[in-house]
């Protein structure tokens, strides 16, 4: 019991000292913190073209009456169908969001040549790239940009 009490006092002293000197406690030390994205939701206009486009990219798709879910690893993009996002009763969305409003970056685990081959097979034209960009993995990668049928900007990041 004495040891646990001493440990609590020590941690309290360290946290208080860090706060007093402008330091901070890392999120990794906090239980219940944000760890990853689960999904992103965007409105969609061109339902059939969007389905064909994301299927051509080789992504898994699940259709529901109100949305199309596009799976990317353990994450998902929910594209809301026009019947949902145009309904004034639907308020769980960005109030001014209309297609095209997305700017998404995917990690490509292949080479620039394999990305170009996949885009060519899908009939997708590159908008820009490859260009070096700072990525979410806190390092530089090579990015290629394209647009989906609704005009959303898609970035494919290749880390070496």
Secondary structure by P-SEA (a helix, b strand, c coil): caaaaaaaaaaaaaaaaaaaacbbbbccccccccccccbbbbbbccaaaaaaaaaaabbbbbbcccbbbbbcccbbbbbbcccccccccccccccccccccbbbbbbbcccaaaaaaaaaaaccccccccccccccccbbbbbbbbccccbbbbbbbbcc
